[in-house]
Amino acid sequence: MTDKRVEIVVHDVIGTKIPVTGVPGMPLNLQDLGTRYTENNHFVVRVDDGRTFRPFLDEFATIKSEDNPEFLVIELTDQTTRAIKRISAACLESTVLEQVRLNCDDEDVVLMGVQHESDALGVASDAIRSNKETVLQAVRISGLALKGASVDLQADRDVVETAVREYGCALEFASNVLRDDTAMVRLAIQRHGYALEFASKRIQANRAMALLAVQRSADALEFVSDELRADKIIVMTAVNACGSALEFASAHFRADREIVLAAIRNDGSALGFASRELRNDRKVVLLAVRQYGDLFSWASTELRSNRDVALKAVQLHADALEWVSVGLRDDREIVSEAVRQEGGALKWASSRLQNDREVVLEAVRQSKSALEFASPDLKSDRDVAVILEEHEKVRKRARYACRVYWQ
């Protein structure tokens, strides 16, 4: 075992307390895990009670070595690693900021703090926050540290340029002059398109800058000027990359069939931002429903009451049955089509069809859970019971096959 490995008390890991041997009271940090304490992503774990511990081991790690009866060498799963990251982040934020406050004149402590929490620069002394070299080091680590720099340094071109190169949205903390600087904003947008939010109104109305922004991030359409939200090339560029960007297009383009179809092809949920007229357009609506049945809820009342459209919708996606008109949920063909794909769709059928023997049998064949929505009389039907027995046989065969595979 090398000294780069770390001992984690197993019952504490399970209980989400992550103390690290040799660092009393400090939470385990994922960056440390990945660079200072690991070797091939393996860790040494103390086993306080092997009989209690072993049944839970596979939930968060894989055993790599059992040479020592008191310790196991394990490899953490990705899920456990993500959990440690979340826990560490919550613990570190308060710990780091408190340490920086107590050592606000110590440059090394401040910069170490910025590695874990960009707000650390903001609690440093005025001298540190006004020191250009220190602030430059801080914004190289995290562009958002610009927030804690002195007002003068937030107006310093070198400092702001360094910050937005690291993180484009650090532009938010630059001076008004630099947020109106075309070259500076372009640099920020090239890093993150939605940095356009923090640019001046003049630049948000600049067509070339707006187009660059939506090319980098389609959601940046929200921050372009009203005039440019009515620019077809800019809007089409945005919705081709992210259909939901249609939300920020002008009313004219939310009623433009070509634009709306392009948006829905990318993301069916864009139907919710289309004009009322286009939500009454059969082709537009069915293109969205093909992706998600629930999107039929955005269709016009007229289309949801149209039998041909409703039938086509449930053929595309059984979940659409929830949103067809009340009258059509009593249509045997439409309901049968839905439950044939998804038995649970029986929930949205009329009470008459929930008491229809053939419809219920079709639903239960597809999913035994559909029985919950059948009428009380049919829940005790002999043929329904036979189908449930078949489901149980299939489940038992699958469980047996799984046990055989793992033996």
N, C-alpha and C positions, 0 to 999 in steps of 0.2 A: 504494500500500500504506500502510495506516495503522499507527501505532505500537502499536495495540491487538492487532495480529496477532503470532503467535509462530512462530519458526522451529524446526522439529523435524527432527533429522537422520533421514532416511528409513531408512537401514539400522539405526539404533538402534530406531526404532519397530517394525520387523519383528522385531528381536531382543529386544523388550520392555524396552529401556532408554529412558527418556523424559527426557533432559536438556532444559532449556528455555534458549534463548538469553537471556543477560542475568541468569540466576539460576544461577550455577555450583554444581553439586553438589546442587541441590534437585530433588526429583521433581516432575513435572507433576501438579497437583491438579485434579480434575474441576471443582470449584467455581470455581477460577481460570479454567479453560478456558471455563466457561459465562458468566462475568461480566466478567473483566478482559481476557482475551486474544482474545476472538472478536468478529467482526463478521459477522452473518448466518451464524454457525457455519462460517466459512471460516478456513483456516490457510495460512501460507506455509511450504512445505517445500523445504529445500535438496536438490538432486539431485546426489549425488556421482557417480553413474554411471547416466545415463538409460537406457542399454540394459539394464542389469541390473534397474533399478528398475521400469520401465514395465510389464513383464508381471505384476508383483505388485500394481500400484496398485489395480485394481478390487476386490481382496480387502478393502481397508480404507478406500477413499476414492474420491471422484469429482472429476475435474479441473474447476475452475471458470475458470482462466485460465492461459495459457502465454505471456504477453507477454514475460517475461524468460527467456532460455534457461537460466539458472542456478537459477531458482526456479519452483515451481509453486504456484498457489493451489488448495487442495483443500478438500473438505467431508468430514469424517469420517463413516463409517457408524455406525449405532447399535451394532453389534457391537464396533467398535474403541473407541468411547467407553466401553462397559462394561468392556472389557479394561483401558483406561487407569485407570478408576476402581478396579478391583481392585488393580492394580499400585501405584497411588498410595497407596491405603489401607494396604497392607502397609509401604511405605517410610515413610509419614508417621507411623505410630504410634510407631516407635522414635525417629524424628527429633524429633518434637514433644515427647515426654516428656523426652528428653534436654535439649532447649533450655529447657524449663520448670524442670527441676532446676537447671540452671546459672544461671537467672534467677528463682529461686523467690520473691524479694521484689518482683518487677516485676509490678504489676497488669496492665499492658497485655500483657505476654508471656503471662501466665497465661490471660487471657481470649481472646487469640488462639489459644492452645493448645487451649482448650475447644472452639473452633469446629471443630477437627479431631479431637479425642480427649477424650471426656468425663472420662476418668481424670486429665486434666492438673491439675485442681484438687487432687487427692489428693497430688501431689508438690510442691505449693506450700508456702510457709512457713506455720507455725502462725498467724502474724499475718494472712496473706491468707485462710486457711481460716476464721478467726474474725471476719473483717470482713463484717458483714451486707450492706452495699451491694455489695461485690465479689461475694459469694456470690449475691446476688439477680441480678446481671448474668449470672453464670455459669449459673444454673439457667434463666434465660430463654433462653439459647442452647441448653442441653441439660439437660433435667430430670434425667438420670442423673448430672450433676455433683454432685447432692446427696450422692452417696456419699463425696465428698472433703471435704465441709463438716465443721466442728467438731461435736462431740456436741451442744453447746448450740444450734447453728443447725439441726441435724437435728430439734430439738424446738421450733423456732420456727415458729409457725403461718403467718406471712407467707411465709417461705422455702419451707416444704413445700408450701403452696398454690400458689405460683408454679411449683414444680418439677412437681407432678402435673398442673397445667394444660398444661404443655408435653409431659409424657410420663407417663401414668397410672401406669406400673409403677415410677416413681421412689418410689412409696409404700414400696417395699422398704427404703429407706434412712432412712425417717422413724422417729422415736422410737416406742416401744411405746404411749405415750399417744395419739399422733396416729393410729396404725394401728388404734386402738380408738375413734376419733372418727367417728361416723356421717356427719357432714357432710363430713369430709375424705375418707373412703373413698368416699362417693357421688361426689364430684368426680373422684376417680381412676378409678372404674368407668365413669363417663360418658365419660371419655377413652379408656380401654381396659378392656374387661370383665374380661380375665384378671388385672387388678390385684387382683382379689378374693383371689388367692393370698397376698398380703402383708397382708391384713386380719387382725384378731384372730379367734379362734375364735368369739367372741360374734357378731361381724358376719357371719361365714361361715354362721352358723345363723339369720340374720335373713332371713325369706322374701322380703320386699320387695327387699332388697339382692341376694339370690341371683337373683331373677327379672330384675332390672335387668342384672345381670352377664351372664347367658346370653343376654339380648336383644342385648347389645353384642357378645358373643363366646361362641359356643356351647361352646367348649372350657372355659370357666370352670366348667362343670358339675363338672369334676374337683376344684374347690376348695370347693364348697359342702359343708355338713355331711352326714353319713350320713343323717340324718333327711330332709333336703330332696332328696337323690337319689332318695327314694321318693315325691316329690311329682309327681303325673302332669302337672300344668300346666307345671312347671319342666322336667321331662324332655322333654315333647312340644315345648316351645318350643326346646329345645336341638337335638333330633334333626331337627326340621323345617328348621333352619338349617344343620346339619352332621351328617350321618348318623353319622359315626364317633364323635360324642359319646356314642353308645350305650355305649361302653366304660365310661363313668363312671356309668351309671345303676345303680340297685340291681338285685340278682339278680331281684327280682320283676318289674321292668319289662323286663329283658332276656329275660324269658319271656312278656311281654305281646305278643300278636300284633299289635294295633293300633299299639303303639309301634314294634315291630320293622319292620313294613311301612312305616311313615312314614320310619324311618331309612334303609331300603334304597332307597326311592324317591329319597331325596336322594343317597345314596352306597352303591352295592352292596356295598362292602367292609365295611359294617356287619354283614353276615352273620356275619363272624368273631367278633362279640361277642354274637350271639344265643345263647339257651339251646340245649342239646343237642336238646331236644324240637322247637324251631322250625327247627333245621337238618335236621330230618327231615320238614319240612312242604313239600310239593311246590310250592305257590304261592309261599311265601317264598323258596325256593331258586331257582326259575326267574326270579323277579323280579330277583334279583341277577345271575344268569348272563346275563340279557338285556343287562346293561351290560358285563360282563367274563367271558369264558369261564373264566378261571383261578379264578374264585370258586366253581366247582363243587367245588373241592378242600375247601371248608368244609362241603359237604353230608355227611349221614350216610352211613355205609358201605351202609346199606340202600338209600338213594336212588341212590347211585352204581352199585349193582348191579341197579337196576330198569330193565328194557329201555325201557319207555315214557318214563320220565323222562330216561334217558340220551339217547335219540333226540331228544327235545324240546330237551335242553340243547345238543346239537351243531347242531341246526337254528337255535338262537338264536345260537350262537357256536362256531365250529369248534375253538377252543382248549380247549373243555371235554373234547374227546376224551382229553386227557392224563390226566384224573382219573376217567374211567369205570372200572369194574372191569376187571381183566385179561381176564376171560371175554368181556366185551362189546366189547373192542378187537379181538376176533376175529369180530365180527358184521358181515357184509358191508354190510348196509344202513346201519348206524350209521357205519361208516368211510367209505363212499361219500358219505354226506351231508356229512361233515366235509371230505373232500378236494375236494369240488365247490366249497366256499366258499374253502378255503385249502389249496393243494396240499401245503404243508409239514406239514400235520397227518398225513401219511403216516408221519411219524417215530414216532407213537404207536400205529400199527396193529400187529397181531400179525405175526410173521414169515411166517405163511401168507398173509396179505393183502398183505404187501409183495412177495409173489411171485405175486400175482393180477394177471393181465395187464390186465383191464378196470379194476380199481381204480387201478393204476399209471398207465395211460393217462389216466384222469380227473384224477389228481393232477398229472401233468406238463402236461396242457392248461392247468390253472389256473396253475401256476407251474413253470418249468423247474428251479428249485432243488429240487423234490420228488424229482428223479432221485437225489439223494444217498441217499435212504432206500429206494430200490427194491432188490430182490434183484440179485445180480451177473448172473444170467442175463438179466433184463429190462433192465438198463442197456445191453445191446447189441442189444435188440430193434429190428427194422426200423421198425415203426410209431412207436416212441418216438423214433427218430432223425428221422423225418419231422416230428414235432411240434416237436422242438428246432430244426430248420431253419426252421420257421415263426416260432418265437420270435425267431430271429436276423434274419429278414427284417423283422419288425416293428420290432426295435431299430434296424436300419440306416435304415429309412424315417423313424423318429422323429428320429434324429441328423441326417439330411439336411434334414428339415423345419425343425429348429432352426437349422441353419446358414443356410438360405435366409432365415429370419425375421430373423436378426441381420445379414445383409449389407445 
